[in-house]
């Protein structure tokens, strides 16, 4: 069934118009445009789960986390801990606020995470002598050594995504541009 784009107020080739077209074949239970409990999905294809980019991102996030889990368990890290360690491997001695901003975690999530990393002997937290409100985080010797063991994690993950470096870089660029565009829209 063709969608009348005048009805939904979108150009036929716009992203919004794509979301109003019925899901393609083989894309999951919702494909085929069938009805469920009296709801005809053909009359509202924009509400089909398989037409939602946000659902694709949800599925991808869930699957990537599952792929990361065994890789990171060998390092004794969770995914959020891994993010913090990568930031500290880039620049040791960052403030807690800087780390939180960099890895997109609030202080309520970050503080217990840092406490666990400190208990594991991977980092040390220091209160600034000049400004007691500022806490910096420093890698321990063990935390610096863990970096060597972690070097294969990105390659192992990349193998699950593609075996073509050009395709990997293009995907990274597209997703980075999307993330930047969304961040700009959320700015006050």
Steps between C-alpha positions, in 0.01 A plus 500: 500500500647836401500772760337827406770742618270801472293339774792490744656827386837365384693488177503150344878461547537660844603297808158565650336350190716190528374452855143504370554218253419142604794296628686296239492125468697298751544778753329333789152412617349833399604465136230412257259767625269261685245601759528433871206527742296695250776754419577522131869592482461600135298803609778620734833362370689772689404310816650169387781406733721386212471846340654672801866605491491533878411130526793410274731698729350323801561158341852593391585633847370183664692276258824699527480479879459122471806481272705720735404305814736199457780720364482732799446226760851379414617845612275502807307801369141588420430710191461831692824424689671432168388842373649669806825308466528598131457866592771471766731317259457800268566753778584395853409723793168634374243647734190298582277755323716488185483121496123503543458748218730304271325162554147646538446379858354704785674520839246264659610226260866599476586523872421135586665389175821684595480354851488148349794576271692631802413189705625287207831687519474655154467868594560739792284802576666813638335806650660818368697678774407846366132421433358225718190478280712376209589131488743368241535139394837342427591162359687264730785288362253215459260732315776604259597135443138408424522722192731249330252218560216718368666579167325213321149588617426759226626267226295210633189716500571641153516146360134458599403814307687473171820365348542805279696790652350755259150388592589515872630856466193607301267353763697673777484833314124472438424410860728778629320753280163374625613521863621858446175600327291357785719666767455838329123456500506426873707807591304761696 
